[in-house]
Amino acid sequence: MTFREINSKIVEATVRPGMRLFSQRGAMLAYRGEVSFTPNMQGGQGGVMSMIGRRMANEDTPLMSVEGNGTVLFGHGGHHVQIIGLAGETLYVEADRLLAFEGTLQQGTMFMGSQGGVMGMVRGQISGQGLFTTTLKGHGSVAVMAHGGVFEVPITPQRPVHVDPQAYVAHHGDVRNKLSTALGWRDMVGRGSGEAFQLELSGSGTVYVQASEEKL
């Protein structure tokens, strides 16, 4: 795996000739060796369509392309960092929680309404999170950020998982998502946390949940 956990807030990435990493701007803490960092306006490996999706999601800040021969320490804002390995599946992750990922992964942008329908759109408006979720597909590793640590919750056909939308970090697997309400519409005015809204994930897979509702 390219990424190695140094502590709960810092990961080390090994960069080799012929390979490339992408990182959030400002995520590099230190590096050793001959390593270059250049803005990537094409939205990672997703090309122009990924860039357009990021702009629609108000994510104009370019990713940084990392190449060379050496090691890099990544971290950002003192947030907890979790490493997720992918073996061909697709990871759905809130874009602002991405710290760094391997260039072998294909990046895209999914409109949350495509899975959650109208309620998926409501989720984005009420929770304060975007209507778009970044997708990373293929073989490689990803470093994501969260508040207060991350824990994995398995999703099985017999046991759907309900998550506070603001505590949601990422998920992968054959999973469907929709927003459910725990209160009546009159009671939900001015409430954006899980007491009013719950993101229901059903199917087979894993959801990553942070230990705080605080936004990054």
N, C-alpha and C positions, 0 to 999 in steps of 0.2 A: 504494500500500500504506500502511496506517495506521501501521505500525511501521517505524522506521528505526534501523539499528544505529549506536550512538555509538562503542562499542568492544566487545570480546568479552564484557563483563559488564553492559553497560547498553544499553537500547533507549529510543528516544523515540517516543511515540505522539501523534498529532494527534487532538484531540477537537473535533468540530464540533457545532453545535446540531442536534438531531434524531437524533443517533447515540449509541450507548452502547458502552462497553467493559466487560469484566469482568476483574478481576485477583485474584491471590492476596492474601490479607490480609498487610499489611506489605511489599508489593512497591513501593509508591510511594516514590521517593527525593526527588523535587522536582517542582514544576510551575509553569507560568506561565499567567496568564489567570484566567478565572472557571470553575473546575472544582470539582465536588462529588464526594465519595466517600461512599457509603452501603452498609451491609451488605445483601447480597442473599440472603435466606433461601430463595428458590425454586430455587436451584441453576442460576443463569444462565437461558438461554432454554429449558432443558429442562423447566421447570415443576416441579410437585409430584413427578412420578415421578423426575426427576433428583435432587431433594432426597432422596427415599427411598433411591435407589441410593447416594447419597453417605453417608447415615447407615449403611446396611448395610456400607459399605466403611470405616466408622469415620472419615469425613471430615466431622465436624460443623461445622468452622470455615467460616463463610459466605464466599462470594466477595464482593468489593467491586464495586459498580456505579459506573462512572465516567462522568460526563456533564458537559456544559458547552461552553465555547469556549476552547481553549488547547492547551498541550502538556504532557505528563507524562513524566518519566523513571522507568523501571521497572528494578528489579534486585532480587536477593535473595540474601543470604548469600555474596556474592562468587562465585556460580556462573556458569559460562559460559552465555550466552544464544544460542539459535538461533531465527531467524525462519523459519516455514514458511507458504507461501501455498497456499490451497486454492481450487480452481476447480470446486466441485461434488462432490468426492469426500469420503470420510469419513476422518478422522485418528483413529487409536487411540493414546492416550498415557497413560502412568502419571500418575494424578491429581496426585501430589505434585511432578511435573515441570512443571506448568502455571504459567507466570508471568502471562500476560495473553492475552486473545483478543477479537476483535471480536464485538459483539452480534448481527451478522448470522448467526453460526454457531449451529446447533441443537445443544445439548448433551444427551448421554445417558450411560448407564452400561451397559457390557456385562460380563456374567459370563464370565470367561475360560474356564470349563468349557464354554461353549456352542460354542467353537471347538476347544478342546483336549481335551474330554472329561475323563475322570478325571485324565489326566496334566496337564491345565491346572490342576486343583485342586492336584495335588502340587506344581506349579511355585510356586504362591503360598505353600504351607506351607513348602517347603524353602528357597526363595530369600529369604524374608522380605518379599516384596512382596505386595500385596493380590491377592485373587481377582478384583477388579473393575478394569476399564480404562475410562477416560473416553473418550467418542466426541465428536468435533466434526465436523459435516457442513454443507456449503454453500459459499458464496463469501466469502472473507475471509482474514485472516492470524492466526497464532498465534505467541506467543513461548514457547518451552519452555526449561527449565533442565537443565544436565548438569554433571558433573565433568570437568574437563580437556579440554573441547572436544567437538564432535559431528562425526561423519563419516557421509555417506550411502552406503549399500550397495544397489545395484540388485538386485531379485529378479526372475528370469526363469523361465519354465516349464522351461527346460533346466538351470537352476542355482539350486537352493534355497540359502538362507543359514542358517547355524547361528550363533546369538548366545548369549553368556553371559546368562542371565536378568537378572543384576544390572547388566549393561552396556546392556540394552535401554532405549531412551527412548521411541520411537514408531514407527508405521509407517502407510502408507496404500497403497491399491490393492486389487486382487482377490487377497487373500492369505489363506492358511490358516495357522494356527499349531498346533504340538503340541510337547510336551516329549519329548525323546529322552535316553537315558542313555548315557554314555560308559564307565561302569563297572558292575560287578555290584552288586546290592543290598547285599551285605555290605561292599563297598568304599566305598559312598556314605554310610555312617553318619557324621554330623558334617560332611559336606561340602555346601556350598551354592553353590559357584562353578561356572564353566563346565567345570572339569575333570571334574565328576561329571554335571552337567546341561547340556543344550544346548537352546535354544529354536529349533526348526526352522520357518522361514518359507518357504512355497512358493507359487508362482503368479506374478503380475505386479504389481510395485509397488516401493516403496522402504522400507527400514528405517533408522532413525536410531539410531546406536550411540554411547555416550559412551566417552571414552578412559580410564575408570576404573571399577572395580567398586564404588566407594564409594557408599553410599546417601545420598540427600539428607536 
